């Protein structure tokens, strides 16, 4: 059932669909009065309620109470709605609200909205509560525009929106990532004093600001909240604590936690968990122990599965596998059943330590606990076995995924392709690649780069070039790393003309050479200094890199010769170069950090220095007199 338009509810000449137009009604219209109930009376079956409650209504109340968490199926709810319409007299609007609320709990938002629309069409009495339910349904259906249209309708029908109405609209805007609109809407509520925001209003806005990375704005709103005599609750504090922890500001989070305790607001498990997580990542184990002791013994808060999983993951990553395993035993003793994330964290710890037998035993434990493994679980194991060059076991795991009802992901296939290439089985990897494509699996750029690198490394450059040409045909666009991989392959195989052509295409696409490709070119120039094609490639690469520097980091570039430039750089590039005084730098040194790649295929640092001198890199000492003019 599709979400129906509210056009039949709204007056055609003055339909309002935005929150700004709603505020025009708020600020320019007279105070609304509740419309007469007679306006909603059905012509055929409305009878004013008396003090006597009919038996049919009592049965209806019992039925709605028994199913307040949801009906077994949707047909039962719809059938009950039809029976309610035929009752004499009609049930009160509270019973209709109960039914709509039950549908919302069943997440049947579109159905609930359609029933609301039918109620309005049949002139069944409604209230602001009914409108709030309908607005909530629109927000959950990602139609916040309909929700604001309903807000305008409440004004036209004479109802006064309450704080629940506005809280629902703010949540709807935030759920659709309309953060700027939500902030403006909230600001207008405060400015025009249309409603007194409650703790839910403030907490909703603070949580939305935190989730968008505006923690400072959230703290400012938090202080404004306190000045407005609206006391924050645990959920409010948790939103800010969680945001501070995500930014790594654990000391600020700890201070806020202490302040929370001083204010007499008791933390819960969701307050402690993010702080414990970031302390574990910083290996501040002593503070983790103190916080856990306070949580369990002083506050009488039992860690949940999420908290235990954080600890298991932290111990596993630190190599403390016995402690991690002991934590899982404690979880079982306390009745907190470990989930797939908990077991996968320990499995990853075993894999990182090379304890593959224990990791595989963990998979069997997961199955014995009737817990369904995920693709991520299998990917961790397969990657570890590929790293150990035990590809046969990795392929067995790949085939076993189907027995668990799992479909391999692009990550799974990329891991296997990398394993095949590591063993020098590049042609088998290519065959496997075409096989999974034929089964409907779409590779991403990482998959292509993995296979291209393996083909080039194992001297199948022609196959790599053929595969490279198919990338755009599959709806993908080669990236900087893709070009550099295939260019290096051409250089290693002495296909200089092909490399020159690819460099032209790379420069046209706005990419530049990376440090690894530069290293290969240096060696080739050292051994074949008079090859004009190599010189042309190198000069094209330098020009392309010069353009990248001008675009991303460099304020000014002046050319010394075809291989060396003087730079005035911005702060990010300055930090990548360090604090040393330099009067001239090579393009590789001035390259922004995000473009740097660890050089490969350099036999020794001495040869690299010789290559620099061979291609004419200038000595900074020659410019002592101009040092002040050219220093970075």
N, C-alpha and C positions, 0 to 999 in steps of 0.2 A: 504494500500500500504506500503510495507516494505522499509526500507532504503537500497538502492542498494549500492553495493560495488563500489569504485572508481578505481578498478583495470584496467578498460578499459581506464581510463584517464592517469594513471601513467605508465611510461615505465617499463616493467617487470624486467629487469636486476637490476635496482637500485632503488627499491621502498623504500621510506623513510617514517617512521611513527612516529617518536618521535621528540620532540623539540630539543634534543641534536644533532640529525643528521641534522636538519634544520640549526642549528648554524654552523655546519661544512661547509655547503654550503655558509653561510653568510661570514665566515672568510677565506675560502680557495679558493673561486671561484672569477673570475674576475667580474667586475661590469657588471650586466646584461643590455642588451639593449632591447628596445621594438621590439618584433618580427614583421615582415612584415605583414600587413593586408592581403596580398595575401594568407598567410598560412591558413586563416580562411574562405576563399571564398568558398561558396557552388558551386559545379560544374554546377548546372543547373539553379539556380535562383538568383544569386547575381548580382546586378547592382549597380555600384558606385552611391552614392547620389549626386544629383545636387541641385542647389539652389531652384528649384521648389519642393514644398511639395505636394505629391498626396493627393486627397480628402480622399482616404481610410486611409491614415496616420493621417489626421486631425480628422476624426471620431474616429479612434483608440485612439488618444490622449485625446479627450473629454471623451470617455468611461472609460479610465484608471483613469482620473482625478475624474470623478464622483464616481468611486468605489475604491478610494485610501485607504479607511478605511476597505475595505473588500467587497467581493461579497456576495449576498444573499445565494448562495450555491456554493459548490465546482465545480459542473458540469459546471456552467457558466464560471468560470475561466479557466477550462480545454478546454472548447469549444473555448474560445477566443484564447488560445495558439495555437490550431490547425489552426484557421483562419489566425493567424499571420504567421505561417509557409508557407501558400499558397499565401501570398500577393506578388505582383509583382510591385515594388521591395520589398525586405525584409525590415521590419521596422528596425530602428537603434537599437543598443544594449541597448540604454537608455530605449526604450519602453519595451524590455524584462526585464530589471532590475526593471522597474515600476511594471510589473506583478508579478515578484518574490517577491518584497517587499510587495505587497498586500497580497500574500499568507502567508508571514511571519506574517503580522498583524492578519491574520485569524488563526494563530498558526498551519498552515498546513506545518510544517517544512519538513517532509519527502516527501511530494508532491513537494514542491519547489526544494528540492535537486534532485529529480528524473527528473524534467524538466530541471534543470541546466545540469545534466548528458546528457540528450537528446540533448541539445543545443551543447555540446561539440562533441557528436557523429556525428551530422549533420554539424559540422564545421561552426556553426553560430558564428559571431564575439562576443567575450567576452572581458572583461576588468578586472582590479583589483577590480572594484566595484562589478562585477558579482561574482568573487571569494570570496569577503568579505561576500556577501549574503549567498553563499553556506557554507562557514566556520561557519557563524552564525547558519545556519540550523543544521549543525552537532553538534555544541555545545548544542543547545536546545534539540537535540535528544539524549543527553548523549553519543555521540560518538566523544569525543574530539580527539581520535586517528585518525579518518577520517579527522578531521579538520587539524591536523598537516601534514597528507599526502597531503592535498590540499595546505598547505603552501609550501611544497617541490615542488609541481607541478607549483606553481606560479613562482618559480625560474627557473624551467626547460623551462617554456613557455616564459621567458624573461620579466616577470612583476616585478615591485619593490613593495613589500608589504609596506603599509603605516601604520600610527599610528592606524588607525581604525582596520586594520588586527590584529595587536598585542593586542589592547585593547579587541577585541572579543575573542582571544585565552586565554588571562588572565582570562576573565570572565568565559569562558568555563571550565578552570581548577578549578577555585574556586567553580563553580556550582556543580562539581563532587567531591568536598572536597579534591582535590589534592593541598593542600595549600603549601606543601614543593616544589612541582614542579612549582607552580605559582611564588613563591618567587625566585627560581633559574632562571626561565625564565625571570622574570623582571630584576634580577641582571645582567644577560647576555646582556639584551638590553642596560642597562646603561654601562656595561663594554666595549662592542664592538661598542658602539655608532652607532648602526644600524638605530636608529630612535630617534628623540627628543620626550621624553614622554610629553604628554600634561596633562591638569588638570584632564581629564577623566582617563588617565592611572594611575596617582598617587591616585586619589580618589578610583578607583576600587581596587587597592592593599591595601590602608588604610582600606577600608571597609572590605575586606577579612581578614586582620589581626585582626581587631576589633571583627569580628564575631567568630574568633577562640580563643578569649581571650588574644591575644598578643597586648594589648593596649600600652605597653611600646615600642614595635617595631613600632607600628603605629605612635606614637609620634616622634620617631626617624626619620621615613620616612617623617613625616610632616615637621620636621625641615630641612631635606635634600631638600625637595620640595621647601621650601622658599629660600634656598641658590641657587637653580637651576633657579631662576628667573621665577618660575611658581607659580603664585598666587593661593592659595586655594580659593575655592568658598564656598557657603553655604552648599552644599552637603558634602564637605570634612569635614567642621567643625561639621556638624550634625553626621557624622559617629563616630567621636572621642567623642563627647559629649554623645551620646547614650551609647557608650561602658563604659565611665567613670561612668555614672549613673547606669548601670547594675552591676558594681563592688562596688557601694555604695559610690563612690568618688564624692559626689555632690559638695563639695567645689571646687575641681579641675575643675568640669564641669562649675561651676559659674564663675571661673576665666577665663576659655577659652571663655565663652560667653561674658564676659566683653572685653577681648582682641579682639574678633571678631568684636564687636561694634567699638572699637578704630581703627581698621584697615579699617573701612568703609564698612564692609561686613554685610549686613542686615540679621538678623535671620528670620526664618519663623516659622510656627506653629510646624514643626517637630524638631526645636531646643528647643522650650519651653516645649513641652509635656513631654519628658523624665525627665527633671529637675523638673517639677511640680510633676510628679509621685513619684520620690524618696523623695522630700521634704514632700509630703503628708504621705508617709510611715514612715517618721521620725517625723511626727506631728509638723513640723516647719511651723505652719499655718501663722504666720506673714509674713514670707518670701514668702509663696505661694501667699498671697494677694498682696505683692509688685510686684512680678513677673507678676501676672495677670494684675495688673494696668499698668505696663510698656508695656506689650504685647498688651493690648486693646487700651489704650489711647495714649501712646507715639509712638508705632510702627504701630498702626492702623491694627493690625493683629487680625482677628476674630477667636476665638477658634472653632475648628471643632468638629465633633462627638467624635473623639478619645479623645480630651482634656477634653470635658465635661464628658465623661464616666470615665476618670481617677478621676475627682473630685467627681462624684456621688459615685464611688466605695470607695473612701477614706472617704467621709462623712458617708457612710453606715456602713463601718467597725468600725468607731469611735462612732457609735450610734447616730449620728446627722442626723436622718432620715428626719426631717422636712426640714433641709437645702438641703439634697439630693433631696427631692421631689420638692423643690423650684427651684433647678437647672434644673430639667427636664422641668418645666414650662417655664423657661427662654429659654431653647433650642427650644421649640415649638414656642415661640414668635419670635426668631431670625431665624427661618426657618431651623434649624439644627435638623432634625427628629431623635429622639432617636432610636437606634437599639436594637436588642435582648440582646446584651451585657450590654447596659445601664440599661434596665429594669431588667435584671437578677441580676445585682449588687444591685439594690434597693431591689429586692425580697429577696436576701440573707441577707441583713441588717435586714429586717422584721423578717426573720426566726431566726436569731441569737438573736433577742430581744424577741422571743416567741410570736410575733404579727402575728399569723397564719391567721387570717381573712384578714388582710391587704395584706399578702403575696399571699393568694389565689385570692384576688381581683386584684392583679397585673397581675396574669396569665390571668384573664378575660380581663384586659386592653390591654394586648399584643395581644390577639385574636381580640379584637375590632379594633385595629390599623392595622389589616391584616398582622401582623408580625408572622412568623412561630416560635413557641417555639422549643427549642432544647432538646436533651436528658439530657443535663446538667441542663437546666431549671427545668425539671421534677425531676431530681435526687435531687436537692436542696430542693424542696418542700417535696418529699417523705422522705428524710432523716430527715427533721425537724419534720414531723408528726410521724415518727418512734421514734424519740427522745422524743416526747410527749406521746408515747405509744398509738397513735391513728392509729393503723395499718389498720383499715377498710378504712379510708380516703386515706391512702397511696396506698392500693390495688386498690381503685377506680381510682386514678391518673394513676396507672400502666396500667389499662385497657383502660383509655382514650388516652393513647399515640398513639394507633393504629389509632384513629380517626384523629390525626394530621399527620398521615403518618410516624410516627417514630417507629423505631425498638429498643427495649430496649437493652442497652449495658450490659457488664459484671458488670459495676459499679452499674447500676440500680438493677440488680438481687442480688448483694452482699448486698446492702442497705436493701432490703426486707428480705433477709435471716437473717441479723443481727436483724431486727425488730422482726421477729418471735422468734428468740432465746432469745431476751430480755424479751419477754412475757412468756417464758418457753414452747413455742410450737416447741420444737426441732424436733419432729417427723413430724409435718406439714412442717417444714423447709426442712427436708430430702426429703419428698415427692415432694415439690416444686422444689428442686434441681434436682431430677431425671426427673421431668417433663420438665424443661427448657433444660436439656441435650438432651432429646428425640426430642425437637424442633430444635436441631442443634446449640444451644448456648454453647460455650466452656467456662468453668470456668477457672479462673486463680488461682494462689496460695493464693491470698487474700481471694477469695471466699471459697476455701477449709479451710483455717485457721479460717475464721469466723464460718463456720459450725462445724468444729471440736471443736472449743472452746465452742460453744453453746451446742453440744452434751455432752461434758465432764462436763460442768457446771451443766447440768440437769441430770447427772448420767446415760447417755446412752453411756458408755465407749465402750461396745462391738460394738455398731453401729459405733462409732468413729474409732475404730481399723479396722473395715471392710472397712470403707470409706478411711482410710489412705492407705490401701493396694492397692487401685485403682488409687492412684495419678500417679504413674509411668506408669500405663497402659494407661493413657490419655496423655502421652507425657510430663508430668511435673516432676520436680525433687524437692523433699521436701527440705526445707531450714531449717536453725537453729531454727527459730521461730516455724516452723511446728513441728519439733521433740519435742521441749520443751513443746508445748501445749499438745501433746498426752501423753508425759511422765508424766506431772503433772496430767492429767486425770487418768492415771493408778495408780499413787501414791495415789490420793484422794480415789480411789475405792479399794485400797489395793491389786491391781494386781501387786505385786512386781516383780514376775518373768517376766511378760510382759514388765514392765518398764526396767528391767535389760537387756532384749533382745534389746529393742529400744535404750538404751544407747550405747550398743555395736555397733549397726548400725550407730548411730549418730556419734560416735567417728571415725568409719571407713570412714564416709563421710567427715570427717574433721571439724565437728562442735563441739561446746562445750555447756555445761550447762549455763543457764543465771541466773541472780540474783533471779528471781521469783521462778524458780525450786529449787534453793538452799535453799530458805526460807521454801518451803514445806518439803524438806528433813530434815532441822534442826528441825522442829516441830515433825516430825515422829521419828527422832533419840532421841529427848527429851522424848517422851512418850514411845518409844520402843527401848531403847538404845542398847539392846542385840540382836536385830534382825540381823542375819548375812547378809541377803540379802540387807537390807537397808545400812549397813556399806559398803558392796561391791559396791553398786550403787554409794554411795557418794565418795568413793575412786576413782572409775573409772571416775567420773565427775571431780574430782580435777586434776587427771592426764591429762585428755583431756584439761582442762582449762590451765594447766601449759604449754602444748604444744602450745596452741593458743597464750599465752603471749610471749613465746619464739619466735614465728613466727612474731607477729605483733608489739610488743612494748618493750619487755624486753631484755636487753643486757645480763644479767646474772641471773640465778636462782640457789639458794642453798637450799636444803630441810632441815627444822628443824624437822618436823615429817610429818605424812600423811596428816595433815590439814593446816600447816603453812609453808611459804617459805620466804627466804630473797630475795629481788629483787634489781637489779640495772636497772633502767628503762630509756627509752628514753623520749624525751621531751613531746610527746603527752600524755603518761601515767603519767608523772610527773605533768602536768597541771591538769589532772583529779583528782590527789590525793591532789592538793593544795600545799601550802608552808610549811606545818607542818613537824616537825622532827619525823621520824618514824624509829624504828629499826627493827620491824617485822610487816608484814601486812598479813591479810587473803587474799585468792585468790579473794574474792569478791571486796575487796578494791582496789587491783591492777588491776582489770579488765579494759581494755580500754573502753573509753566512749561509743563506738559504740556497745559494747556487753552488756551494762548495761540496765537493765529493772527495773522499779519500783517494789520493792518487794510486794508480795500479801500474803494474808492470815496470816499476823502476828498480833496476838492479842495485843501485846504490845512490846515496845522496851525492857522492862525488860526481857521478855521471850526470846527475840532474844539474849540479852547479856548472859542470862543463858545458852542458847543453845550453844553459842560460847565457854563458859567455859566448858560445858559438853563434847564437842568433842575435847577439848585440845588446844584451841587457846592460844598461849603464850602471857604473859604480857611483854610489851616492857621494863618495869622497870627492869626485870631480866637481861637485857643486857646493863646496863648503862656503864659497862666497855668497851664494844665493840661498843659503839654508833657511834664513828667516822668511824669505819670500815664498818658499815652496813647502814649508813644513806643514804637516797635516793637522 
